[in-house]
Amino acid sequence: MVSMAAAGKSNEASAIATGEFLAAMQSLHGDALRTVVRFGSAVAGEVFTGQSDTNLLIIVDTLPLSVLLTNATAVQQWTSAGNPPPLLLTLDEWRSSADIFAMEYADILHRHEVLLGTAPFDGVQVQREDLRLHVEREVMGKLLQLRRAVMAVGNDQGQQRSLLLNGLSTLMVIFRGVLRVAGTAPSKDYLQLSRDVGALASLDATPFERLVQHARREVQIPVPDATSVLTGVLIGMEQLVAYLDRAGGSARTGSASS
């Protein structure tokens, strides 16, 4: 387990980095900056040591090339510190893109923290069929990515374990989307989230639970076990794709942003 002191130092460093980036965005965009919103695992309730979960949505009035170039240095510093690139949209784009970024929108609308400004979320909804299609595409994309990665690392079980852990946060985002498609509010606890998806899609959640426990530093996955965990994850993702495909036959269009 990670010590409370270590976790506190990590959170403090993250807060300082976020504060500096917000100050830079305010300085660069001025009155054109509508809002900065944090979303993802940090807001959902679980952060893994060594992995940044400071996902930011930035909404501004306009984004001409000159503004993007002005932003470059601040964003480069932000990402070089281990943070994911911010999701940067104009206000008009934000209001019209829920159908093509359904999984991200559902995640943002359900759990978020407004860091600056006022979030223009009123009237923005995610339709369930848009979400189902997006989640199915992401699951299939993740499965293809895993297959390519397996061929790249071969039989090196240490690298097999690393590639699984590096993709864990993305898996949890997908799992939240899967449950929302089914009309179920996803748990903040990643173990319970994995179990709920397993029960819903009739797949073995054990490999995903083991990844969560390893990332929490509760129960480590021995390197010799990496191949068996990887096998279980690949099978589970295949079953999840099949479940979502079947769900498409009976999906009803409706709001999925709750």
C-alpha positions as CSV (number, residue, x, y, z in Angstrom):
1,M,0.0,0.0,0.0
2,V,1.1,3.6,-0.7
3,S,1.8,5.5,2.5
4,M,-0.5,8.5,3.4
5,A,2.5,10.8,3.4
6,A,3.5,9.7,-0.1
7,A,-0.1,10.1,-1.4
8,G,-0.3,13.5,0.2
9,K,2.9,14.7,-1.5
10,S,1.7,13.4,-4.8
11,N,-1.6,15.2,-4.5
12,E,0.1,18.4,-3.4
13,A,2.5,18.3,-6.4
14,S,-0.5,17.6,-8.7
15,A,-2.4,20.6,-7.3
16,I,0.6,22.9,-7.8
17,A,1.0,21.8,-11.4
18,T,-2.7,22.2,-12.1
19,G,-2.7,25.6,-10.5
20,E,0.2,26.8,-12.7
21,F,-1.5,25.5,-15.9
22,L,-4.8,27.2,-15.0
23,A,-3.0,30.5,-14.5
24,A,-1.3,30.1,-17.9
25,M,-4.7,29.4,-19.5
26,Q,-6.2,32.5,-17.9
27,S,-3.3,34.6,-19.0
28,L,-3.4,33.3,-22.6
29,H,-7.1,33.3,-23.2
30,G,-8.4,36.1,-21.1
31,D,-12.1,36.8,-21.5
32,A,-12.4,34.1,-24.2
33,L,-11.9,31.4,-21.6
34,R,-15.3,30.0,-20.7
35,T,-14.4,27.2,-18.3
36,V,-11.8,24.6,-17.3
37,V,-13.3,21.4,-15.9
38,R,-11.5,18.4,-14.4
39,F,-12.9,15.0,-15.2
40,G,-11.9,11.3,-15.2
41,S,-10.6,9.0,-12.5
42,A,-9.5,11.7,-10.1
43,V,-13.0,13.0,-9.9
44,A,-14.6,9.5,-10.2
45,G,-12.9,8.6,-7.0
46,E,-9.8,6.5,-7.7
47,V,-6.2,7.5,-8.7
48,F,-3.4,5.1,-9.1
49,T,0.1,6.1,-7.9
50,G,2.4,6.8,-10.8
51,Q,-0.4,7.5,-13.2
52,S,-1.7,10.9,-13.9
53,D,-5.5,11.2,-14.0
54,T,-5.7,15.0,-14.3
55,N,-7.9,15.2,-17.4
56,L,-9.0,18.7,-18.3
57,L,-11.7,20.0,-20.5
58,I,-11.1,23.6,-21.7
59,I,-13.8,25.5,-23.4
60,V,-13.1,28.8,-25.1
61,D,-14.8,31.1,-27.6
62,T,-12.5,30.7,-30.6
63,L,-9.4,28.7,-31.4
64,P,-7.5,30.2,-34.4
65,L,-4.0,29.0,-35.2
66,S,-2.5,32.0,-33.4
67,V,-4.1,30.9,-30.2
68,L,-3.0,27.3,-30.6
69,L,0.5,28.4,-31.1
70,T,0.3,30.6,-28.1
71,N,-0.9,27.7,-26.0
72,A,1.9,25.4,-27.2
73,T,4.5,26.0,-24.5
74,A,2.0,25.7,-21.6
75,V,0.5,22.5,-23.0
76,Q,4.0,21.0,-23.7
77,Q,5.0,21.7,-20.1
78,W,1.7,20.2,-18.9
79,T,2.1,17.0,-20.9
80,S,5.8,16.7,-20.2
81,A,4.9,16.5,-16.5
82,G,3.0,13.3,-17.3
83,N,-0.5,14.8,-17.7
84,P,-2.7,13.9,-20.7
85,P,-3.3,16.6,-23.2
86,P,-6.3,18.8,-22.4
87,L,-9.5,18.4,-24.3
88,L,-9.8,21.8,-26.0
89,L,-13.0,22.9,-27.6
90,T,-14.8,26.0,-28.7
91,L,-18.2,26.7,-27.0
92,D,-20.0,25.9,-30.3
93,E,-18.1,22.6,-30.7
94,W,-18.9,21.6,-27.1
95,R,-22.6,22.1,-27.6
96,S,-22.7,20.1,-30.8
97,S,-20.4,17.2,-30.3
98,A,-22.1,15.0,-27.7
99,D,-22.9,12.4,-30.4
100,I,-19.4,11.9,-31.6
101,F,-17.7,12.0,-28.2
102,A,-20.5,10.3,-26.3
103,M,-18.4,8.3,-23.9
104,E,-16.3,11.3,-22.9
105,Y,-19.3,13.5,-22.6
106,A,-21.2,11.0,-20.4
107,D,-18.2,10.7,-18.1
108,I,-17.8,14.5,-17.9
109,L,-21.4,15.2,-17.3
110,H,-21.8,12.5,-14.7
111,R,-18.7,13.5,-12.6
112,H,-16.7,16.7,-12.9
113,E,-15.1,19.5,-11.0
114,V,-15.3,23.0,-12.3
115,L,-11.9,24.6,-11.8
116,L,-12.5,27.9,-13.6
117,G,-15.5,29.7,-15.0
118,T,-19.0,28.4,-15.5
119,A,-19.5,25.0,-17.2
120,P,-22.0,25.4,-20.1
121,F,-23.6,21.9,-19.5
122,D,-27.3,22.9,-19.5
123,G,-29.1,21.2,-22.4
124,V,-26.2,19.0,-23.3
125,Q,-27.3,15.3,-23.3
126,V,-25.8,12.0,-24.5
127,Q,-28.2,9.7,-26.4
128,R,-27.9,6.1,-25.4
129,E,-27.5,4.7,-28.9
130,D,-24.7,7.2,-29.6
131,L,-23.0,6.1,-26.4
132,R,-23.4,2.4,-27.2
133,L,-21.8,2.8,-30.6
134,H,-19.0,4.9,-29.2
135,V,-18.3,2.4,-26.3
136,E,-18.4,-0.5,-28.7
137,R,-15.9,1.2,-31.0
138,E,-13.6,2.0,-28.0
139,V,-13.8,-1.6,-26.7
140,M,-12.9,-2.9,-30.2
141,G,-10.2,-0.3,-30.5
142,K,-8.7,-1.3,-27.2
143,L,-8.8,-5.0,-28.1
144,L,-7.0,-4.3,-31.4
145,Q,-4.5,-2.1,-29.5
146,L,-3.8,-4.9,-27.0
147,R,-3.3,-7.4,-29.8
148,R,-0.8,-5.2,-31.5
149,A,1.0,-4.6,-28.2
150,V,1.2,-8.3,-27.4
151,M,2.9,-8.9,-30.7
152,A,5.3,-6.1,-30.0
153,V,6.4,-7.3,-26.6
154,G,6.2,-11.1,-27.3
155,N,6.9,-13.4,-24.4
156,D,8.4,-10.8,-22.2
157,Q,6.0,-11.2,-19.2
158,G,7.3,-8.0,-17.5
159,Q,6.3,-6.0,-20.5
160,Q,3.0,-7.8,-20.8
161,R,2.2,-6.8,-17.2
162,S,3.3,-3.2,-17.9
163,L,1.1,-2.8,-21.0
164,L,-1.9,-4.0,-19.1
165,L,-1.3,-1.6,-16.2
166,N,-0.7,1.3,-18.5
167,G,-4.1,0.8,-20.1
168,L,-6.0,0.3,-16.9
169,S,-7.5,3.8,-16.5
170,T,-8.8,3.7,-20.1
171,L,-10.4,0.3,-19.3
172,M,-12.2,1.8,-16.4
173,V,-13.5,4.7,-18.5
174,I,-14.8,2.1,-20.9
175,F,-16.4,0.1,-18.1
176,R,-18.2,3.2,-16.9
177,G,-19.6,3.7,-20.4
178,V,-20.7,0.1,-20.6
179,L,-22.8,0.4,-17.4
180,R,-24.3,3.7,-18.6
181,V,-25.4,2.0,-21.8
182,A,-27.3,-0.4,-19.6
183,G,-28.8,2.4,-17.7
184,T,-26.8,1.7,-14.5
185,A,-24.8,4.3,-12.6
186,P,-21.2,3.1,-12.4
187,S,-19.5,2.6,-9.1
188,K,-16.6,4.8,-8.0
189,D,-14.8,1.7,-6.7
190,Y,-12.9,0.1,-9.5
191,L,-13.2,-3.4,-8.1
192,Q,-16.9,-3.1,-7.9
193,L,-17.0,-1.5,-11.3
194,S,-15.2,-4.5,-12.8
195,R,-17.5,-6.9,-11.0
196,D,-20.6,-5.1,-12.3
197,V,-19.4,-5.2,-15.9
198,G,-18.5,-8.9,-15.5
199,A,-22.0,-9.6,-14.2
200,L,-23.7,-7.5,-16.9
201,A,-21.7,-9.0,-19.9
202,S,-21.3,-12.5,-18.4
203,L,-17.5,-12.3,-18.4
204,D,-14.9,-13.2,-15.8
205,A,-14.0,-10.0,-14.0
206,T,-11.1,-11.6,-12.1
207,P,-8.2,-10.5,-14.5
208,F,-9.5,-6.9,-14.3
209,E,-9.8,-7.1,-10.5
210,R,-6.2,-8.3,-10.3
211,L,-5.1,-5.3,-12.3
212,V,-6.9,-2.9,-10.0
213,Q,-5.5,-4.6,-6.9
214,H,-2.0,-4.4,-8.4
215,A,-2.4,-0.7,-9.3
216,R,-3.5,0.0,-5.7
217,R,-0.5,-1.9,-4.5
218,E,-2.7,-4.2,-2.5
219,V,-2.0,-7.6,-4.2
220,Q,0.8,-7.6,-6.7
221,I,0.7,-9.6,-9.9
222,P,3.8,-11.8,-10.0
223,V,5.6,-11.5,-13.4
224,P,5.1,-15.2,-14.2
225,D,1.3,-14.6,-13.9
226,A,1.2,-11.8,-16.5
227,T,0.4,-14.1,-19.4
228,S,-2.6,-15.7,-17.7
229,V,-3.9,-12.2,-16.7
230,L,-3.4,-11.0,-20.2
231,T,-5.2,-14.0,-21.6
232,G,-8.2,-13.3,-19.4
233,V,-8.3,-9.6,-20.3
234,L,-8.2,-10.4,-24.0
235,I,-11.0,-12.9,-23.6
236,G,-13.0,-10.5,-21.5
237,M,-12.7,-7.7,-24.1
238,E,-13.8,-10.1,-26.9
239,Q,-16.9,-11.0,-24.8
240,L,-17.5,-7.3,-24.1
241,V,-17.5,-6.5,-27.8
242,A,-20.0,-9.3,-28.4
243,Y,-22.2,-8.1,-25.6
244,L,-22.4,-4.5,-26.9
245,D,-23.1,-5.8,-30.4
246,R,-26.0,-7.8,-29.1
247,A,-27.2,-4.8,-27.0
248,G,-27.4,-2.8,-30.3
249,G,-30.4,-5.0,-31.4
250,S,-32.5,-3.9,-28.5
251,A,-31.0,-0.5,-27.6
252,R,-33.5,2.3,-27.1
253,T,-32.5,5.9,-27.8
254,G,-32.6,7.9,-24.6
255,S,-30.5,10.1,-22.2
256,A,-27.4,8.4,-20.9
257,S,-25.8,11.4,-19.1
258,S,-27.1,10.5,-15.6
